[in-house]
Amino acid sequence: MCLAIPAKVLEIHDEKAVVDFGGVKREAWITLVDNVKVGDYLIIHTGYAIQRLDKKDAEETLKLFKEFENYEDLK
């Protein structure tokens, strides 16, 4: 199963951006989304930005992912 995960754009270099997945930085292709700017939140799937996401929704989703990380600690 593959996940599409929100990430914040930190830098833009031509057709790629450096994005932050809650502390993990990676490069992603941004050619499928128009007018990407630093500070935008994007949905990233297999290294490609596929959609812009508003800040509130992105932060809520990242919070849920963080809770999944800590699931074993809650048992």
PyMOL Python script that loads the backbone (N, CA, C, O; Angstrom):
from pymol import cmd

cmd.read_pdbstr("""\
ATOM      1  N   MET A   1       0.843  -1.169   0.000  1.00  0.00           N
ATOM      2  CA  MET A   1       0.000   0.000   0.000  1.00  0.00           C
ATOM      3  C   MET A   1       0.891   1.235   0.000  1.00  0.00           C
ATOM      4  O   MET A   1       1.883   1.285   0.726  1.00  0.00           O
ATOM      5  N   CYS A   2       0.550   2.212  -0.793  1.00  0.00           N
ATOM      6  CA  CYS A   2       1.277   3.483  -0.850  1.00  0.00           C
ATOM      7  C   CYS A   2       0.421   4.567  -0.212  1.00  0.00           C
ATOM      8  O   CYS A   2      -0.807   4.542  -0.298  1.00  0.00           O
ATOM      9  N   LEU A   3       1.082   5.507   0.423  1.00  0.00           N
ATOM     10  CA  LEU A   3       0.393   6.624   1.043  1.00  0.00           C
ATOM     11  C   LEU A   3       0.755   7.916   0.338  1.00  0.00           C
ATOM     12  O   LEU A   3       1.867   8.076  -0.165  1.00  0.00           O
ATOM     13  N   ALA A   4      -0.190   8.827   0.306  1.00  0.00           N
ATOM     14  CA  ALA A   4       0.075  10.191  -0.130  1.00  0.00           C
ATOM     15  C   ALA A   4       0.116  11.026   1.146  1.00  0.00           C
ATOM     16  O   ALA A   4      -0.845  11.041   1.915  1.00  0.00           O
ATOM     17  N   ILE A   5       1.224  11.715   1.367  1.00  0.00           N
ATOM     18  CA  ILE A   5       1.470  12.369   2.645  1.00  0.00           C
ATOM     19  C   ILE A   5       1.667  13.870   2.443  1.00  0.00           C
ATOM     20  O   ILE A   5       2.335  14.283   1.495  1.00  0.00           O
ATOM     21  N   PRO A   6       1.088  14.696   3.332  1.00  0.00           N
ATOM     22  CA  PRO A   6       1.307  16.142   3.232  1.00  0.00           C
ATOM     23  C   PRO A   6       2.747  16.510   3.582  1.00  0.00           C
ATOM     24  O   PRO A   6       3.366  15.912   4.462  1.00  0.00           O
ATOM     25  N   ALA A   7       3.250  17.495   2.881  1.00  0.00           N
ATOM     26  CA  ALA A   7       4.593  18.001   3.155  1.00  0.00           C
ATOM     27  C   ALA A   7       4.615  19.501   2.905  1.00  0.00           C
ATOM     28  O   ALA A   7       3.887  20.008   2.051  1.00  0.00           O
ATOM     29  N   LYS A   8       5.449  20.203   3.650  1.00  0.00           N
ATOM     30  CA  LYS A   8       5.599  21.653   3.496  1.00  0.00           C
ATOM     31  C   LYS A   8       6.782  21.946   2.590  1.00  0.00           C
ATOM     32  O   LYS A   8       7.851  21.357   2.751  1.00  0.00           O
ATOM     33  N   VAL A   9       6.601  22.843   1.647  1.00  0.00           N
ATOM     34  CA  VAL A   9       7.664  23.228   0.711  1.00  0.00           C
ATOM     35  C   VAL A   9       8.643  24.163   1.419  1.00  0.00           C
ATOM     36  O   VAL A   9       8.261  25.217   1.928  1.00  0.00           O
ATOM     37  N   LEU A  10       9.922  23.753   1.441  1.00  0.00           N
ATOM     38  CA  LEU A  10      10.971  24.561   2.058  1.00  0.00           C
ATOM     39  C   LEU A  10      11.789  25.333   1.031  1.00  0.00           C
ATOM     40  O   LEU A  10      12.167  26.481   1.261  1.00  0.00           O
ATOM     41  N   GLU A  11      12.059  24.691  -0.106  1.00  0.00           N
ATOM     42  CA  GLU A  11      12.875  25.290  -1.173  1.00  0.00           C
ATOM     43  C   GLU A  11      12.335  24.800  -2.517  1.00  0.00           C
ATOM     44  O   GLU A  11      11.746  23.724  -2.618  1.00  0.00           O
ATOM     45  N   ILE A  12      12.553  25.622  -3.540  1.00  0.00           N
ATOM     46  CA  ILE A  12      12.174  25.218  -4.898  1.00  0.00           C
ATOM     47  C   ILE A  12      13.401  25.358  -5.792  1.00  0.00           C
ATOM     48  O   ILE A  12      14.076  26.388  -5.792  1.00  0.00           O
ATOM     49  N   HIS A  13      13.676  24.299  -6.553  1.00  0.00           N
ATOM     50  CA  HIS A  13      14.786  24.270  -7.497  1.00  0.00           C
ATOM     51  C   HIS A  13      14.256  23.735  -8.824  1.00  0.00           C
ATOM     52  O   HIS A  13      14.162  22.523  -9.018  1.00  0.00           O
ATOM     53  N   ASP A  14      13.915  24.632  -9.724  1.00  0.00           N
ATOM     54  CA  ASP A  14      13.373  24.265 -11.039  1.00  0.00           C
ATOM     55  C   ASP A  14      12.120  23.400 -10.889  1.00  0.00           C
ATOM     56  O   ASP A  14      11.095  23.885 -10.411  1.00  0.00           O
ATOM     57  N   GLU A  15      12.185  22.136 -11.285  1.00  0.00           N
ATOM     58  CA  GLU A  15      11.007  21.264 -11.278  1.00  0.00           C
ATOM     59  C   GLU A  15      10.891  20.416 -10.007  1.00  0.00           C
ATOM     60  O   GLU A  15       9.998  19.576  -9.894  1.00  0.00           O
ATOM     61  N   LYS A  16      11.787  20.639  -9.065  1.00  0.00           N
ATOM     62  CA  LYS A  16      11.758  19.892  -7.801  1.00  0.00           C
ATOM     63  C   LYS A  16      11.699  20.866  -6.630  1.00  0.00           C
ATOM     64  O   LYS A  16      12.076  22.033  -6.735  1.00  0.00           O
ATOM     65  N   ALA A  17      11.213  20.337  -5.514  1.00  0.00           N
ATOM     66  CA  ALA A  17      11.196  21.113  -4.277  1.00  0.00           C
ATOM     67  C   ALA A  17      11.751  20.259  -3.153  1.00  0.00           C
ATOM     68  O   ALA A  17      11.626  19.034  -3.168  1.00  0.00           O
ATOM     69  N   VAL A  18      12.366  20.914  -2.178  1.00  0.00           N
ATOM     70  CA  VAL A  18      12.724  20.250  -0.931  1.00  0.00           C
ATOM     71  C   VAL A  18      11.502  20.416  -0.036  1.00  0.00           C
ATOM     72  O   VAL A  18      11.046  21.532   0.213  1.00  0.00           O
ATOM     73  N   VAL A  19      10.976  19.282   0.446  1.00  0.00           N
ATOM     74  CA  VAL A  19       9.768  19.314   1.262  1.00  0.00           C
ATOM     75  C   VAL A  19      10.038  18.676   2.618  1.00  0.00           C
ATOM     76  O   VAL A  19      10.941  17.852   2.766  1.00  0.00           O
ATOM     77  N   ASP A  20       9.248  19.068   3.595  1.00  0.00           N
ATOM     78  CA  ASP A  20       9.400  18.586   4.969  1.00  0.00           C
ATOM     79  C   ASP A  20       8.162  17.787   5.361  1.00  0.00           C
ATOM     80  O   ASP A  20       7.044  18.304   5.361  1.00  0.00           O
ATOM     81  N   PHE A  21       8.385  16.511   5.697  1.00  0.00           N
ATOM     82  CA  PHE A  21       7.334  15.620   6.188  1.00  0.00           C
ATOM     83  C   PHE A  21       7.421  15.564   7.714  1.00  0.00           C
ATOM     84  O   PHE A  21       7.730  14.510   8.270  1.00  0.00           O
ATOM     85  N   GLY A  22       7.160  16.656   8.388  1.00  0.00           N
ATOM     86  CA  GLY A  22       7.215  16.648   9.847  1.00  0.00           C
ATOM     87  C   GLY A  22       8.594  16.364  10.401  1.00  0.00           C
ATOM     88  O   GLY A  22       8.725  15.641  11.388  1.00  0.00           O
ATOM     89  N   GLY A  23       9.610  16.911   9.794  1.00  0.00           N
ATOM     90  CA  GLY A  23      10.979  16.732  10.266  1.00  0.00           C
ATOM     91  C   GLY A  23      11.859  15.938   9.325  1.00  0.00           C
ATOM     92  O   GLY A  23      13.084  15.985   9.444  1.00  0.00           O
ATOM     93  N   VAL A  24      11.271  15.214   8.399  1.00  0.00           N
ATOM     94  CA  VAL A  24      12.029  14.451   7.404  1.00  0.00           C
ATOM     95  C   VAL A  24      11.999  15.234   6.093  1.00  0.00           C
ATOM     96  O   VAL A  24      10.931  15.524   5.555  1.00  0.00           O
ATOM     97  N   LYS A  25      13.189  15.572   5.586  1.00  0.00           N
ATOM     98  CA  LYS A  25      13.279  16.365   4.357  1.00  0.00           C
ATOM     99  C   LYS A  25      13.615  15.476   3.170  1.00  0.00           C
ATOM    100  O   LYS A  25      14.490  14.613   3.245  1.00  0.00           O
ATOM    101  N   ARG A  26      12.903  15.704   2.076  1.00  0.00           N
ATOM    102  CA  ARG A  26      13.113  14.956   0.837  1.00  0.00           C
ATOM    103  C   ARG A  26      12.875  15.876  -0.342  1.00  0.00           C
ATOM    104  O   ARG A  26      12.313  16.961  -0.198  1.00  0.00           O
ATOM    105  N   GLU A  27      13.312  15.426  -1.518  1.00  0.00           N
ATOM    106  CA  GLU A  27      12.993  16.131  -2.759  1.00  0.00           C
ATOM    107  C   GLU A  27      11.746  15.522  -3.371  1.00  0.00           C
ATOM    108  O   GLU A  27      11.504  14.320  -3.262  1.00  0.00           O
ATOM    109  N   ALA A  28      10.955  16.375  -4.021  1.00  0.00           N
ATOM    110  CA  ALA A  28       9.759  15.906  -4.717  1.00  0.00           C
ATOM    111  C   ALA A  28       9.596  16.700  -6.015  1.00  0.00           C
ATOM    112  O   ALA A  28       9.897  17.892  -6.074  1.00  0.00           O
ATOM    113  N   TRP A  29       9.123  16.025  -7.031  1.00  0.00           N
ATOM    114  CA  TRP A  29       8.817  16.680  -8.301  1.00  0.00           C
ATOM    115  C   TRP A  29       7.555  17.513  -8.121  1.00  0.00           C
ATOM    116  O   TRP A  29       6.590  17.053  -7.511  1.00  0.00           O
ATOM    117  N   ILE A  30       7.555  18.744  -8.650  1.00  0.00           N
ATOM    118  CA  ILE A  30       6.395  19.629  -8.501  1.00  0.00           C
ATOM    119  C   ILE A  30       5.758  19.985  -9.841  1.00  0.00           C
ATOM    120  O   ILE A  30       4.976  20.932  -9.927  1.00  0.00           O
ATOM    121  N   THR A  31       6.085  19.243 -10.866  1.00  0.00           N
ATOM    122  CA  THR A  31       5.609  19.560 -12.217  1.00  0.00           C
ATOM    123  C   THR A  31       4.110  19.346 -12.407  1.00  0.00           C
ATOM    124  O   THR A  31       3.539  19.879 -13.358  1.00  0.00           O
ATOM    125  N   LEU A  32       3.462  18.589 -11.541  1.00  0.00           N
ATOM    126  CA  LEU A  32       2.034  18.299 -11.700  1.00  0.00           C
ATOM    127  C   LEU A  32       1.126  19.316 -11.005  1.00  0.00           C
ATOM    128  O   LEU A  32      -0.093  19.273 -11.167  1.00  0.00           O
ATOM    129  N   VAL A  33       1.722  20.233 -10.227  1.00  0.00           N
ATOM    130  CA  VAL A  33       0.952  21.243  -9.495  1.00  0.00           C
ATOM    131  C   VAL A  33       1.424  22.623  -9.940  1.00  0.00           C
ATOM    132  O   VAL A  33       2.623  22.903  -9.948  1.00  0.00           O
ATOM    133  N   ASP A  34       0.482  23.479 -10.306  1.00  0.00           N
ATOM    134  CA  ASP A  34       0.815  24.822 -10.792  1.00  0.00           C
ATOM    135  C   ASP A  34       1.148  25.777  -9.649  1.00  0.00           C
ATOM    136  O   ASP A  34       0.594  25.683  -8.554  1.00  0.00           O
ATOM    137  N   ASN A  35       2.066  26.697  -9.935  1.00  0.00           N
ATOM    138  CA  ASN A  35       2.382  27.835  -9.061  1.00  0.00           C
ATOM    139  C   ASN A  35       2.725  27.442  -7.621  1.00  0.00           C
ATOM    140  O   ASN A  35       2.203  28.033  -6.676  1.00  0.00           O
ATOM    141  N   VAL A  36       3.582  26.467  -7.457  1.00  0.00           N
ATOM    142  CA  VAL A  36       4.014  26.054  -6.119  1.00  0.00           C
ATOM    143  C   VAL A  36       4.935  27.126  -5.544  1.00  0.00           C
ATOM    144  O   VAL A  36       5.823  27.640  -6.225  1.00  0.00           O
ATOM    145  N   LYS A  37       4.701  27.449  -4.273  1.00  0.00           N
ATOM    146  CA  LYS A  37       5.501  28.466  -3.595  1.00  0.00           C
ATOM    147  C   LYS A  37       6.061  27.898  -2.288  1.00  0.00           C
ATOM    148  O   LYS A  37       5.493  26.972  -1.710  1.00  0.00           O
ATOM    149  N   VAL A  38       7.173  28.462  -1.835  1.00  0.00           N
ATOM    150  CA  VAL A  38       7.726  28.102  -0.531  1.00  0.00           C
ATOM    151  C   VAL A  38       6.649  28.375   0.515  1.00  0.00           C
ATOM    152  O   VAL A  38       6.011  29.428   0.499  1.00  0.00           O
ATOM    153  N   GLY A  39       6.453  27.428   1.418  1.00  0.00           N
ATOM    154  CA  GLY A  39       5.433  27.553   2.454  1.00  0.00           C
ATOM    155  C   GLY A  39       4.150  26.814   2.138  1.00  0.00           C
ATOM    156  O   GLY A  39       3.343  26.563   3.033  1.00  0.00           O
ATOM    157  N   ASP A  40       3.947  26.459   0.861  1.00  0.00           N
ATOM    158  CA  ASP A  40       2.765  25.677   0.482  1.00  0.00           C
ATOM    159  C   ASP A  40       2.843  24.292   1.091  1.00  0.00           C
ATOM    160  O   ASP A  40       3.929  23.770   1.344  1.00  0.00           O
ATOM    161  N   TYR A  41       1.686  23.707   1.322  1.00  0.00           N
ATOM    162  CA  TYR A  41       1.593  22.293   1.697  1.00  0.00           C
ATOM    163  C   TYR A  41       1.097  21.530   0.485  1.00  0.00           C
ATOM    164  O   TYR A  41       0.137  21.932  -0.171  1.00  0.00           O
ATOM    165  N   LEU A  42       1.770  20.416   0.197  1.00  0.00           N
ATOM    166  CA  LEU A  42       1.430  19.595  -0.951  1.00  0.00           C
ATOM    167  C   LEU A  42       1.207  18.164  -0.511  1.00  0.00           C
ATOM    168  O   LEU A  42       1.785  17.709   0.476  1.00  0.00           O
ATOM    169  N   ILE A  43       0.365  17.455  -1.250  1.00  0.00           N
ATOM    170  CA  ILE A  43       0.235  16.016  -1.058  1.00  0.00           C
ATOM    171  C   ILE A  43       1.293  15.374  -1.949  1.00  0.00           C
ATOM    172  O   ILE A  43       1.314  15.605  -3.158  1.00  0.00           O
ATOM    173  N   ILE A  44       2.171  14.570  -1.355  1.00  0.00           N
ATOM    174  CA  ILE A  44       3.250  13.914  -2.086  1.00  0.00           C
ATOM    175  C   ILE A  44       2.950  12.425  -2.171  1.00  0.00           C
ATOM    176  O   ILE A  44       2.651  11.782  -1.165  1.00  0.00           O
ATOM    177  N   HIS A  45       3.031  11.890  -3.373  1.00  0.00           N
ATOM    178  CA  HIS A  45       2.821  10.451  -3.590  1.00  0.00           C
ATOM    179  C   HIS A  45       3.938   9.943  -4.495  1.00  0.00           C
ATOM    180  O   HIS A  45       4.094  10.428  -5.616  1.00  0.00           O
ATOM    181  N   THR A  46       4.696   8.995  -4.032  1.00  0.00           N
ATOM    182  CA  THR A  46       5.829   8.380  -4.737  1.00  0.00           C
ATOM    183  C   THR A  46       6.784   9.418  -5.337  1.00  0.00           C
ATOM    184  O   THR A  46       7.278   9.258  -6.453  1.00  0.00           O
ATOM    185  N   GLY A  47       7.030  10.487  -4.567  1.00  0.00           N
ATOM    186  CA  GLY A  47       8.000  11.487  -4.992  1.00  0.00           C
ATOM    187  C   GLY A  47       7.454  12.601  -5.862  1.00  0.00           C
ATOM    188  O   GLY A  47       8.213  13.459  -6.313  1.00  0.00           O
ATOM    189  N   TYR A  48       6.145  12.605  -6.109  1.00  0.00           N
ATOM    190  CA  TYR A  48       5.515  13.636  -6.929  1.00  0.00           C
ATOM    191  C   TYR A  48       4.456  14.386  -6.126  1.00  0.00           C
ATOM    192  O   TYR A  48       3.642  13.777  -5.432  1.00  0.00           O
ATOM    193  N   ALA A  49       4.477  15.713  -6.226  1.00  0.00           N
ATOM    194  CA  ALA A  49       3.392  16.516  -5.657  1.00  0.00           C
ATOM    195  C   ALA A  49       2.181  16.330  -6.562  1.00  0.00           C
ATOM    196  O   ALA A  49       2.262  16.534  -7.774  1.00  0.00           O
ATOM    197  N   ILE A  50       1.060  15.941  -5.964  1.00  0.00           N
ATOM    198  CA  ILE A  50      -0.136  15.697  -6.783  1.00  0.00           C
ATOM    199  C   ILE A  50      -1.266  16.672  -6.484  1.00  0.00           C
ATOM    200  O   ILE A  50      -2.244  16.737  -7.229  1.00  0.00           O
ATOM    201  N   GLN A  51      -1.138  17.439  -5.385  1.00  0.00           N
ATOM    202  CA  GLN A  51      -2.217  18.357  -5.027  1.00  0.00           C
ATOM    203  C   GLN A  51      -1.738  19.328  -3.965  1.00  0.00           C
ATOM    204  O   GLN A  51      -0.905  18.981  -3.128  1.00  0.00           O
ATOM    205  N   ARG A  52      -2.267  20.549  -3.998  1.00  0.00           N
ATOM    206  CA  ARG A  52      -2.008  21.519  -2.937  1.00  0.00           C
ATOM    207  C   ARG A  52      -3.028  21.251  -1.826  1.00  0.00           C
ATOM    208  O   ARG A  52      -4.147  20.814  -2.095  1.00  0.00           O
ATOM    209  N   LEU A  53      -2.634  21.517  -0.575  1.00  0.00           N
ATOM    210  CA  LEU A  53      -3.486  21.276   0.575  1.00  0.00           C
ATOM    211  C   LEU A  53      -3.421  22.505   1.468  1.00  0.00           C
ATOM    212  O   LEU A  53      -2.352  23.092   1.638  1.00  0.00           O
ATOM    213  N   ASP A  54      -4.562  22.904   2.043  1.00  0.00           N
ATOM    214  CA  ASP A  54      -4.495  24.076   2.917  1.00  0.00           C
ATOM    215  C   ASP A  54      -3.781  23.710   4.225  1.00  0.00           C
ATOM    216  O   ASP A  54      -3.736  22.549   4.631  1.00  0.00           O
ATOM    217  N   LYS A  55      -3.236  24.728   4.854  1.00  0.00           N
ATOM    218  CA  LYS A  55      -2.380  24.544   6.032  1.00  0.00           C
ATOM    219  C   LYS A  55      -3.090  23.787   7.153  1.00  0.00           C
ATOM    220  O   LYS A  55      -2.502  22.887   7.752  1.00  0.00           O
ATOM    221  N   LYS A  56      -4.333  24.133   7.444  1.00  0.00           N
ATOM    222  CA  LYS A  56      -5.069  23.495   8.542  1.00  0.00           C
ATOM    223  C   LYS A  56      -5.219  21.993   8.295  1.00  0.00           C
ATOM    224  O   LYS A  56      -4.947  21.188   9.186  1.00  0.00           O
ATOM    225  N   ASP A  57      -5.649  21.617   7.094  1.00  0.00           N
ATOM    226  CA  ASP A  57      -5.817  20.196   6.776  1.00  0.00           C
ATOM    227  C   ASP A  57      -4.487  19.452   6.823  1.00  0.00           C
ATOM    228  O   ASP A  57      -4.415  18.322   7.306  1.00  0.00           O
ATOM    229  N   ALA A  58      -3.437  20.093   6.318  1.00  0.00           N
ATOM    230  CA  ALA A  58      -2.117  19.462   6.325  1.00  0.00           C
ATOM    231  C   ALA A  58      -1.641  19.207   7.751  1.00  0.00           C
ATOM    232  O   ALA A  58      -1.147  18.123   8.061  1.00  0.00           O
ATOM    233  N   GLU A  59      -1.788  20.200   8.610  1.00  0.00           N
ATOM    234  CA  GLU A  59      -1.327  20.054   9.988  1.00  0.00           C
ATOM    235  C   GLU A  59      -2.144  18.999  10.746  1.00  0.00           C
ATOM    236  O   GLU A  59      -1.588  18.259  11.557  1.00  0.00           O
ATOM    237  N   GLU A  60      -3.454  18.924  10.490  1.00  0.00           N
ATOM    238  CA  GLU A  60      -4.284  17.893  11.119  1.00  0.00           C
ATOM    239  C   GLU A  60      -3.842  16.496  10.680  1.00  0.00           C
ATOM    240  O   GLU A  60      -3.748  15.581  11.498  1.00  0.00           O
ATOM    241  N   THR A  61      -3.575  16.341   9.390  1.00  0.00           N
ATOM    242  CA  THR A  61      -3.158  15.039   8.867  1.00  0.00           C
ATOM    243  C   THR A  61      -1.805  14.636   9.430  1.00  0.00           C
ATOM    244  O   THR A  61      -1.616  13.482   9.814  1.00  0.00           O
ATOM    245  N   LEU A  62      -0.858  15.572   9.485  1.00  0.00           N
ATOM    246  CA  LEU A  62       0.458  15.270  10.043  1.00  0.00           C
ATOM    247  C   LEU A  62       0.361  14.898  11.521  1.00  0.00           C
ATOM    248  O   LEU A  62       1.106  14.044  12.001  1.00  0.00           O
ATOM    249  N   LYS A  63      -0.560  15.543  12.240  1.00  0.00           N
ATOM    250  CA  LYS A  63      -0.770  15.201  13.643  1.00  0.00           C
ATOM    251  C   LYS A  63      -1.268  13.760  13.769  1.00  0.00           C
ATOM    252  O   LYS A  63      -0.830  13.027  14.655  1.00  0.00           O
ATOM    253  N   LEU A  64      -2.174  13.358  12.893  1.00  0.00           N
ATOM    254  CA  LEU A  64      -2.680  11.979  12.912  1.00  0.00           C
ATOM    255  C   LEU A  64      -1.570  10.976  12.621  1.00  0.00           C
ATOM    256  O   LEU A  64      -1.486   9.935  13.272  1.00  0.00           O
ATOM    257  N   PHE A  65      -0.714  11.287  11.641  1.00  0.00           N
ATOM    258  CA  PHE A  65       0.416  10.405  11.352  1.00  0.00           C
ATOM    259  C   PHE A  65       1.318  10.272  12.573  1.00  0.00           C
ATOM    260  O   PHE A  65       1.814   9.183  12.861  1.00  0.00           O
ATOM    261  N   LYS A  66       1.532  11.363  13.286  1.00  0.00           N
ATOM    262  CA  LYS A  66       2.362  11.337  14.491  1.00  0.00           C
ATOM    263  C   LYS A  66       1.729  10.434  15.550  1.00  0.00           C
ATOM    264  O   LYS A  66       2.434   9.706  16.249  1.00  0.00           O
ATOM    265  N   GLU A  67       0.399  10.481  15.667  1.00  0.00           N
ATOM    266  CA  GLU A  67      -0.293   9.620  16.617  1.00  0.00           C
ATOM    267  C   GLU A  67      -0.134   8.145  16.229  1.00  0.00           C
ATOM    268  O   GLU A  67       0.002   7.293  17.108  1.00  0.00           O
ATOM    269  N   PHE A  68      -0.150   7.833  14.935  1.00  0.00           N
ATOM    270  CA  PHE A  68       0.075   6.463  14.481  1.00  0.00           C
ATOM    271  C   PHE A  68       1.468   5.986  14.873  1.00  0.00           C
ATOM    272  O   PHE A  68       1.651   4.837  15.273  1.00  0.00           O
ATOM    273  N   GLU A  69       2.444   6.877  14.757  1.00  0.00           N
ATOM    274  CA  GLU A  69       3.816   6.540  15.145  1.00  0.00           C
ATOM    275  C   GLU A  69       3.884   6.102  16.596  1.00  0.00           C
ATOM    276  O   GLU A  69       4.628   5.186  16.943  1.00  0.00           O
ATOM    277  N   ASN A  70       3.103   6.762  17.440  1.00  0.00           N
ATOM    278  CA  ASN A  70       3.155   6.507  18.882  1.00  0.00           C
ATOM    279  C   ASN A  70       2.115   5.481  19.326  1.00  0.00           C
ATOM    280  O   ASN A  70       1.934   5.281  20.527  1.00  0.00           O
ATOM    281  N   TYR A  71       1.439   4.839  18.406  1.00  0.00           N
ATOM    282  CA  TYR A  71       0.363   3.899  18.743  1.00  0.00           C
ATOM    283  C   TYR A  71       0.840   2.798  19.689  1.00  0.00           C
ATOM    284  O   TYR A  71       0.155   2.483  20.662  1.00  0.00           O
ATOM    285  N   GLU A  72       1.982   2.221  19.421  1.00  0.00           N
ATOM    286  CA  GLU A  72       2.493   1.130  20.268  1.00  0.00           C
ATOM    287  C   GLU A  72       2.732   1.606  21.699  1.00  0.00           C
ATOM    288  O   GLU A  72       2.585   0.831  22.643  1.00  0.00           O
ATOM    289  N   ASP A  73       3.101   2.875  21.862  1.00  0.00           N
ATOM    290  CA  ASP A  73       3.349   3.421  23.199  1.00  0.00           C
ATOM    291  C   ASP A  73       2.059   3.557  23.998  1.00  0.00           C
ATOM    292  O   ASP A  73       2.094   3.608  25.227  1.00  0.00           O
ATOM    293  N   LEU A  74       0.920   3.615  23.308  1.00  0.00           N
ATOM    294  CA  LEU A  74      -0.356   3.817  23.976  1.00  0.00           C
ATOM    295  C   LEU A  74      -0.953   2.543  24.537  1.00  0.00           C
ATOM    296  O   LEU A  74      -1.871   2.601  25.355  1.00  0.00           O
ATOM    297  N   LYS A  75      -0.449   1.390  24.114  1.00  0.00           N
ATOM    298  CA  LYS A  75      -1.002   0.107  24.579  1.00  0.00           C
ATOM    299  C   LYS A  75      -0.613  -0.187  26.009  1.00  0.00           C
ATOM    300  O   LYS A  75      -0.994  -1.223  26.552  1.00  0.00           O
TER     301      LYS A  75
END
""", "prot")
cmd.dss("prot")
cmd.show_as("cartoon", "prot")
cmd.util.cbc("prot")
cmd.orient("prot")
